[in-house]
Amino acid sequence: MTIPYVLAIDQGTTSTRAVVYDAAGHSLGSASRELTQYYPQPGWVEHDAEEIWASVADVVPRALAAARIEARQLAAIGLTNQRETVVLWERDSGRPVTRAIVWQDRRTSDFCQTHQAEEAWLRERTGLLLDPYFSATKFRWLLKEDADLRRRAEAGQLAGGTIDSFLLWRLTGGRVHATDRTNASRTLLFNLHNTTWDEELCRFFEVPEGLLPQIRASQDDFGRTVELAFLPAGLPITGVAGDQQAALFGQCAFQPGEAKCTYGTGAFFLQHLGLQPVLSQHRLLTTVAASGAETVLYALEGSVFVAGAAVQWLRDGLRLFREAPEIEALAAQSDTGQPVLFVPGFVGLGAPHWAPKARGVLFGLTRGTTAADLGRAALEGVAYQVADLIDAAGRDAGQRLHSLRVDGGMARNAWFLQCQADILGLPLLQAPVSEATALGAAYLAGLHVGIWSSEQQLCRLAGEARRFEPRLPAAERERRLRLWHRAVQAVIAFYSEESSHESHE
């Protein structure tokens, strides 16, 4: 009997990875390649879509070689991607006609600010906020800036989509122009309630609906590969999901009330809602969770802008240590009697505060403050921000979490995870693999072709997560949270007053 293998292509913001998994869910081999980041103007961020394609062509054969298997042994391919980033390309040639505009790009801020009065109906329709983060304003900008692109788009000569759509087009030789519901739900063009492109939204953002891909479930038939230099023809692509939804799936958080937090440069929290799209009253986002065709599932999402970036600042800016993992031992040496509190608002504060003008502030510095105390304060600052997100999500969803699943780079830091458990008053479940995103894409693809029979089987495969139980007494946790909230409000008030003062000069 042939042993089935699944290839996951994980196309991220800073790099592209490929991972080969066996039927036991074990990673057999992987490869990665960094991507060039283009910053043509302040606040603009772009990628070269051809470089993205070249990175896929590079990492896939290296991952197969590392796994010691041949491409023809693959039973399925799963794809996960950086969300909201948009590409336009020619239908005839598949050639990109502009650079990709990355999710971090802020060039459409003026449009969003001008149309803030429209946000209420947009939010009700899409579950999102009117923000440059999302894809629709980027499509609109590309077609507004170049009349020829507008003409060609309306004539049906161009195709557009998020990175998953572009890679599917290339993998299938232009036979498939599709996306999945999780990626579509991040565009501001997708109706959260009937799960289709919305004609009124397309009109508002001036995006021709014919430019957009077909929407499919995350577990679905996304076509087969054509003969490529790095893959043979006929391999089925059967799983697609945006990176954060893929991580939720890879963490086996399948039921309402289950949640995960991925700690990268920022921290991304998703809480499974089940069948009902609850609209947040605390400016969290409502999004689609990965699933098969038979049901549409939803999740609440919140983002912390600075997580691992705070550790990078201590390493690269203050040079307190050489390698990021060293912060674990450093923080453990801190004197907990030192009252240092760090609000890491380097680029503003995200949900639920939404204070874009805020900046980072340290409270409680004394002559006795050490590098260890700064390390502890930075890690605690991340944990407090996540606690605020989870509190807001609990109030929106009407239920408190029983535990939190965690993955990403900071989830390798045991001191930090114990700190997060203490501040939440919840058990933390550390993912057996630190990067759940690629695994989620593999699970989706493998389920569709029958490598795995059910989500229950995936839960059994995942094995036991390392568990961190909260140790902090409830009264002490509440005291610390009160101090944190006073600090956050002080930062918001300080920068709000500064902005107000500047506006009157």
Protein Blocks (a to p, Z undefined) as FASTA:
>chain_A
ZZdddddddddfkbccdddddfkopafbdcddddddddfbghiacddfklmmmmmmmmmm
mmmmmnopafklpgbdcddddehiacdddfklopafbdcddfklcklmmmmmmmmmmmmm
mmmmnopacdfkbmklmmmmmmmmpmklmmmmmnopaccddfklmmmmmmnnopaccddf
klmmmnopacfklopacfklmmmnopafklpccdddfbdcebjadddfkbcehiacfbdc
dfklmmmmmnopabghiacddddfbccddddebjaccddfklpacddddddfkbccdddd
dddfblklmmmmmmmmnopafbfklmmmmmmmpcfkbccdcddffnopadfklpakbccd
dehiafklcfklmmmmmmmmmmmmmmmmmmmmmmmnopacfbdcdedjklmpmklmmmmm
mmnopacdddfbfblmlmmmmmmmmmmnomagbfklmmmmnopadddddfbdfklmmmmm
mmmmmmmmmmmmmmmmmmmmmmmZZ
